[in-house]
């Protein structure tokens, strides 16, 4: 299967934002505990990371599913990641890991943190790691190589994203995804980064 181009990846992520990430982010930054727990469950299923959080460490201990994760995420803010994002990500990763039997939760941690605060978090997963050629589990190396590759493609990604508003009649949620809304969202740096994530995910699957 060939690597998908940026036209495909930009449209793919636009629909993913409208149907998934947008809602997860809104809810995780709300004050509704039950909805936040439900959003984490849905995100865990959508990103296929739920298996990294065995139920024996929350539900079987009498806790609500994902409650330990939410307790940790609720204490995070974007300001905490400005000085040294990688160090802070590792700190959150270790906290979640300790609550769930010292499992490897790096990918899960970056996904949940991105949904909570977006930049400067980069989504880490095995396919993207393979695509950029970083060392397994080395977040510093991943950040360096991810950003180097991203800069090479940024101009093209920006050009492609500028065309997305013209596709507003074909998105999955036309009520939210108006031409004006798409223009606003698709011009954001974080959106460009997520388009690149989709590209890397496909590339890593074909490497």
CORMO-V504793 format. One record per run of one state. SS is the DSSP state (hx for helix, st for strand, lp for the rest). FROM is the first residue (numbers start at 1). LEN is the number of residues. Records with the same first field share a line. If there is no record, write none. Layout:
SS=FROM-LEN  FROM-LEN
This chain:
lp=1-5  29-4  47-3  53-2  58-1  62-5  74-4  82-3  100-6  118-8  133-6  162-2  171-8  187-2  206-2
hx=6-23  33-14  50-3  55-3  59-3  67-7  78-4  85-15  106-12  126-7  139-23  164-7  179-8  189-17
